[in-house]
Amino acid sequence: MSIKVDPTKCNGCTLCVKACPVDAIEVKDKLAVIDLDKCTLCSACVSACRFKAISIEVDKQPAEDLQNYKDVWVFGEQRDGKVAPVVFELINVGRQLADDRSSELSVIILGDNLDEAVADLASYPVDKVYVYEAPELEIYDSERYCRVLTDVMRDYKPEIVLAGATTTGRSFMSGVAIRLYTGLTADCTGLEIGEDGLLHQTRPAYGGNIMATILCPYTRPQMATVRHKVFPTSAKRCEGEAEIIRLTPKPALFGSRSKFVDFVETVGEQGNLVDADIIISGGRGLGGPEGSAPIRELADELGAAVGASRAAVDAGWIPYAHQVGQTGKTVCPKIYIACGISGAVQHQVGLKSSDVIIAINRDPNAPVFDIATHGFVGDIFEVLPALTKKIKALRGAPADSCVIQ
């Protein structure tokens, strides 16, 4: 794509200068001048210009070029030979996309000593598993992975590529998209094939206030990342196995400016949020850091993890590691208890896959009640202590007496 200013229409009004979010425009001699090194082609200046002096031109690929791309690929992220859980979720949605396109579903995995991981992947409903093994790929390196995956995709030309929105996926998939001159939609919450045959990629936008559907009509592959727990895990295949294709390594791709030092795994307080069966989250209704005490006490009693809305995290009441939502973690517990959380779209995105959602809020019109399985209008500082007290009292009581009044 390219951006141009028509000198016959531009009068140097500076509206575009004010609209540009990256300060890429200045007016010289009553003519807008765009710094192409800074410009992100966001089109804010195009919308701001009343005189239609600025335009963005899309370089369309010939239709016959796009027809050379086929099949759906999933990046098989792994560490120490163990496949990341999000991969099996991507296989689930990828299988549906491939079936809708009457194409094949493949997984590509990079690393070393991958026999166990490959066998695991082959037991799921994928048609092919591409294996790229080399000692240089044993430890994840964004530069190497980026070069290798780009090279393979140029050779095989997949139509759609999915990856987990993990630390690994986020750190190098954008680089692959840049090298392939295509688009990448991050943190998708919905993926489907539209009537136009394109991949419709849905994700929150504008701070989570709206859901945007993004298309990539002119370039391939269509690339998207998806968070863990957004889609259910695929079931294993009933019969047969995937075809295993072992690719020939190219040592020229293994150069890197980085040096691996160590891997340190951190564990958050009161359990792993993503894998928890029960999560109790607090929001703006906590009123302050001390307001999280009733939540933590109930979490201790139930063996639950503590979560938080963005409002509670931004206020410094609960650490970021506990944030649920668009800018936090996506979770899928058996029970999610939202305490003093209004339920903005950006928070709903992170919890909507929960089996049961229980909402406690003083505001009967809070949006969280629209998605709640059970809703209670009340003060969390009255409800939570009473609930905790009752649960403690019922510990060891006969089963038929375990009814909370």
N, C-alpha and C positions, 0 to 999 in steps of 0.2 A: 504494500500500500504506500501511497505518497500523499503529501499534503501540499496544496498550492494556494497562493494569494493572487487574486486577479487585480492588477494595478489600476485597471479601468473602473473598478467598483469600490476599491478601498479608499477611504478619505481620512484615515488616521484617527478615528474616533476613540481608540483605546479600549473599546468594549471587550475585545478579544484578550487584551492584556490582563484586564481584571478577571476574566473568566478562566484563564489558564492556571491549572492547579500546580504546575511545575515551573512557572516563571520562564517559559520557553519563548515568549513573544515580547518584542519591543517595537516601538514605532520610530522609524527613521525617515525624515523628510516626508512626513505624512503618509507613510506606507508601512504596514505591518510586516515585520521580518521575523521569521520563525527559525529558531535554533534547532536544527534537525537532530542534533546530538542529545538534546534534552526532551524533545517532543515525544510523547508516548502514544500519539494518534488517538487520544481519548475522545476527540470531537467536541469538547466543551466550547472551543472557540467557534466552531462551525455553527453551533446552536445560538451562540451569543451574537453573532454578526447579523445585524439587521439588513445589511446591504448584499448579503449572499456573496461576499467577496472571497470567502475561504471555502475550499472544498477538499474532500479526501477522495482520492481515486483508488479503487480496488483493482488490482491486477488479477483478473480472472484466469484460471487455468482452463484450457480447452476441455470440453466435456470428455473427449476421448482419453485424455490423460487420467482423469478421475476414475474411469472405468478399469484402469489397470490395478486399482486398489480393491482388495477383497479380504474378507474374514475379520474376525474379532480376536484381538490379542489381549491377554492379561499378563502384567508383569508379575512374575512369581517371586516376590520378595522373600528372602530367607536370611537367617542368621545362625551360624554354627550348624548348618544343615537342616534346620527346622523351619518349615514354611510358616510365614506370618498368618495369623487367623484371618486377616482381612482378605487374603488371596482367595480363600474358599467362599467368601461372600461375593467377591467379584466374579468368581466362576459361576455362581448362581445367576446373577443378573446378566453376565456375559453370554451364558447359554441361551437365555431368552432373546437377547439382542441378535445373536447369531441365527437362531431359528427364524426370527422375524425377517432377517435378510437372506434366508436360505443359503447361509454360508457356514464355514467351519469356525469352531472355537479353539484357540491355541493358547498355551501358556509358555512364556519364555523365562527361563531361570538362569541366573549368572552366579558363578561361585567356583568352589572346588570341593571334591569329594561329595558329590551331590546324589549318589545312588539312592539313599534312603528318601530324600526329598522328592526325587523324580518318581520313585515308586509310589509315594503318597499321592502326588499330583495325578499320576496316571490312573489312579483308582476312582477319580472323579469324572463327571461327564464332559470331558474335553476330548477333542479329536486328535490333537497333537501336542506334544511337549518338546519345545526346542531347548536344548541343553548346551550352554556355553561354559565349558570348564577350563580353568587355568589357575595355577597357584597364585598368580597376581590378583585374582579376583576373590580369593578366600575372605579377605577383609574388605568390607565395603569402602570404596573410594569414589566420590562423586565424579571426578574427572574421568576415571577409567570406565565406570559404568555408563556415563553419558556417551563417550565415544563408541563403546561397544554396541550399546543398544541402538544408537543412531545408525551405525554401519549395518547392522542386521536388518533394521526396518527399511533402509534404503534398498536392500536386496530383495526382501520379501513383500514389501508394500501392503501392510495390513490397512484395512479401511478404518477400523476403530481400535484404539488402544486404551486400556484401563489400568490404573495403578492405585495403590492405597495412598491416602492422604496422610502418610506417616512421616516421621522425621526423614526417613530415607527417600520416600517418594517425592516429598516436597523439595528435597535438596537437589535433585537432578533431573526430574521429568521436565521442568520448565526449560532446562538447557537442551534437552532432546527436541522439544517443540521448536525452539529457536533455530536449531541446526537444520530442521526439516521444513522451516518456513511455514509452520502451521500454527493453529491455535490450541490452547490448553485451558479447560475450565476446571478450576480447583474446588474441592470440597462440595461435590455434587450431592444432592439429596434425592434426586430422581433422574433416571435414565430410561429413555424409550425411543423406539423408532417411529417417527412421524409418518403421516401419509405421503410426505414428500420424499421419503426414503432416507432422510437425514437423522443423525443422532440428536435428539432433543435433550439437552443437558440443563437440569433445573438446579438452581442454587440460590441461597439468600443473597440479597443485594441491599445497598444503602443502609448498612448497619443492621440488617436483618428485618427491615420494615416491609420489604416486599420480596416475593419470590420471582426470580428472573429465569426465563428459558432462553438458553444460548445455543446458536447454531453456527456451524462452520461449513458453509456451502461451497466455498471455492478452493479449499486446500485439503490435503490429506496427509496423514491420517487425522481423524477426529479424536482428540485426546481428552481424557477426563481423569481426575483423581477423586476418590471416594473415601470417606472416613470409615474406620472400623465401627461395626454395629449398625450402620445405616441399612444394610440389606441382610436378610437371614443367610445363614450358612447353607451351602449346597449339600444335598444328600449325595452319597457315593453312588456310583453307577451300578446298575443291576447286573450287567454282563459285559464281557469284553474289557479291553484296556486301550488306552490312547497309544498312538504311534509315537515312538521316541526318535527324535532327530537330533543327532549330536553334531554341532557346528564346529568347524575348524577354527581354532584361535588365531588371531592376528597379533603377534607381539608388538607390532608398530603402534597399536592402540593403547598400550599399557603404560605409557609415560604419565607421570603425575608430579605435581609440585607439592603434594601433601605427604606427610609421614605419620603413620598410625602409631600412637603412643600407648593408649590404654582405653578400655571400655569400662565405664562405671555405671552400674544400674542403680537407679534411685527408687525408693519405695515411699509413697506418700503416707502421711499419718492416717490412722483409722481406715486402712484397707486400700486396695487398688480400685479406683473409681470405675474403670472400664469393665472389670470382671465381676463387680459386686452384684449379688442377687437382690440386695435391698440398698437403696440410696435415700438419704434424708437430706434435702437441700434447703438452704436458707437464702432469702433475698433481702430487698430493701426493708421489709417489715421487721428485720432483726433490730433495727434502730441503732446498732453499734456493735463493737466486737464482743461485748459481754452478752449480747443477745444470742450468740451461737451456743451458749452453755446448755439450754434445754435440748437443742438438736443433738449435741455431742453426747449428752447423757442418754437420750433415747437410742442413739446409734450404738452406744456401748451395750445397752441392754439387749438390742436386737442383733448385734453382730453386723451392723450395717456400715456402709461407707458414708462419709459426709461430703455433700456437694454444695454448690453455690451458684447463684445467678451472677451475671456480669456486674450488676449494681453492687452486690455485696463484696465482690472482689475489687472493683474499682475504688470502693470506699476503704479498702484495707482491712475489712473485718475478717475475711477468710482468704487464705493463700490462693494464688492463681491455679495451682495444681488441682484444685477442687472445682474449677469452673466448668459448668455444663452449658453447652450452646454453640452457636456458630463460631465464636472465637475461643471456645474452650473444648471440652471433650463431648463426643457423641456416645451416649450410653444406652443400654438395653437391659435393664434389670427386670426381675420379676415384679418388684414393687418400687415405685418412685413416689416419695412423699415430698411435695412442694410446700414449704412453710413460708408464708409472707412473701411469696413470689407472684407478681402480677401476671406473668406469662407472655412476655413479648415474643414476637415471631422468632427472633434470634435465639431465644432460650428454648422455645418449643422444638426447634430443629434438632436440638441435642437430646431430647428425651421422648420424642413422639413414638418411638418403637418399643417403649416400656410395656410390659404385659398389663400392669395395673398402675394407674396414676391417681394418687390421692392428693387433693389440694386443700390447704387450710389457709384462709385469707379473710380478713375483716370486710373486704369490699365484695359484695355479692355480684358486682358487675366485672370483676377481674377476668381478663381473657383466659386465664388458666383454667377456669371452670368449663370452658368450651371443649377442652380436650380431656378433662378429668373423668376417670371412671367413677370416682366418689368425691364429692365436694362437701366441705364443712365451712360454713361462714362463722368465724369466731376469732378470738385473739389467740395467737400461737402461744403466748406466755401463760395462758390458762389451759389450753387444750393439751399441749405437749407434756407439761408436768403431770397433769391428771392421767394422761395415757401411760406415761412411764410408771407412775405409782401403781396403776392398775395391773400393768404387766408384771411388775415386781411381786405384787400380791398374789398373782395367779401362778407364779413359779411353784411347782410342786403340788398345786391343787389338783383334785380329781378332774379328769377330762370333761365330764358333763357340767362342771361348774365354771368352765373357762368362757364366760360370756361377759363382755364389757358393756356395762350399762351406760 
